[in-house]
Amino acid sequence: MNRRRFLQFAGGSLATGTLAACLARRPDHAAAPVVSGELDASSFHASRRYANLRSGEIAYVERGSGPAALFLHGFPLNSFQWRGALTRLSPYRRCIAADFMGMGYTRVAANQDVGPKAQVAMLIELLDHLGVHDVDVVANDSGCTVAQLLLVNHPQRVRTLLLTNGDTEHDSPPPALQPVIDLARQGRFVDEWLAPWWQDPQLARSAAGIGGMCFADPTQPTDEAIDTYFGPLLSSAHRKAMAHAYAVGLEPNVLLGIEAELKRSKTPTRIVWGMADTIFSKQSPDYWASTFGGSRGVRKLESSKLFWPEERPDVIAEEARRLWNAWAAQAADWR
């Protein structure tokens, strides 16, 4: 375990119009009880399904009914990151959380591209397989790269966009991620970083682990989360190779030149950013707010880090419902 590399990684780094008024009103805030709690690992594993697609056997969890919401997780996590949000939002949406190719429990062929553009193609294939035309997208970390590409390449498939800490055109990948990418290219990242964390959850939660880097609560991530995130990536040489391919695939900045397209987008987009994040730039949320043509402003969480959506699912649920309600109200006005 290279402690210096861990510390280097850790230290790197308006509302307007009708929709804005709707965001403030929160029209259905008391329309149904807010569901709290979260799925434990055994229940989450029991609910996992697989979609047999051209790109592989895509693992996903689905809860609820009605209009669909798609949850895009961060690296090196999987859809278990969204367990709290799924529980809280399933009364209002058909919530779908998939494991990206190369992460979690998704099974991909050895020659399958797992870069962000290929992930977009996989998600479109998955939505078609599930009979879903358009979705409300919620994304974190590298999932935000995929979300932006999904928006500009398939705008008709994205109703609303809720973005948390993640890549922007000017910070993709963030400099703090370079040691990870370098180790992944050498085939060493999983064994040298993830394996020790998996074997020693206290190390994982320490200042030198993923907990200290990416979580504000020193009790996070939980033992079962550590096992659920890293266990599958350590289960075989092929899984390790796919995880390395995912990390290496983050290095080319696939968001270059996307700004003009984001400015043209009218898709309602809300940004919620953990300001204690040491991985991504603190300028990113304001950049997004001024770039997205459909921006509905920024909420800043002063003490939260990169993976705050796992720690604060109530915030995700609150912001998602406000955004979805506002979109529904505006859509009704248009009709």
C-alpha positions, 0 to 999 in steps of 0.5 A: 500500500503506497500511502504517499499516493493515497495522500496525493490523490486526496489532496489533488485537486438562477433560477428564472421563469416559471420553472424557478417559481415551481422549484420554490413552491414544491407543489407536491411536497406534502402530497405523499409521505417521504419514505426514509431508510435504505436497502441493506446489501442482502436486499439489494443483491436479491433485487438485482436483475440482469439485462442481456444486451449486445454490450454484456449482461448489465446489472441493474436494480429497479424500484417503483413505477411510473415515469422513469429516473436513471441513476448514474454512479461514481467510480469505483462504486456501483449502483449500491451508491443510490440505495437510499435515494431509490428507497425515498424516490420509488414512490414517485418514479420508476427508479433504475440504477445500473452498474456501468460496464467495468464496475459492480456486477455487470458482466462484459466481454473481454473486448468490450469498450468501457469508455464513457461513450460506450457507456452511453450506448449501453444505457440507451440499449438498456432503456430500450430493453426496458421499454423506457423512452425518456428519463430523469437523470441523477448522476455523480462523479464519472457518471456526470460525464456519461450524463452530459454525453447522454444529454447532448447525443440523445436530448429527447431521452433526458427530461431533467438532469440532477448533477452532483460533484463530477467532471466538467469540460475544464476538469475532466479528468481532475488532476487528482485522479491521474495517479489512479489512471497511471496505476490502472494502465499498469494493471496495479490499481485494483490490487494496490488500492482496492484490495487493501481497502476491501481487506481492512475496512478501517483502512478504507475509512481512514484519511488514507482511504476512500473514506477520508478522500471522498466521504465526510462521515468518518463511519462511511463507507460501511463494511457492507458497502466496501464489500459490495463495491470492491468485492466484485472487482477483485473476484477475477483477473477479468474483472480487474482488467475491466476495472482498469479499462474503466479508469484508463477510459476516463483519461481522454477528455471526452467532454472537450467542445461540449460547452456550446451544446450544453448552452443550447440545451433547454433541459431543466438542470439542477446542480448540488455540489459538496464544497469539501470535495478535494477531487474536483474543482470548487469552480465547477458548480458555478461553471455548470450553472452559467453553462447549461441553457436549462440551468436551475441554479446551484445548491452548495453543501459546505461540509460534503465531499465527492460521494455525498449522495450516498451519505445524504440521500434525503438531499437527493430526494428533496432536490429531485422531487423539486426538479421533477415537480417543477418540470411537470408543472411547466409541462402542464402549462405548455399543454 
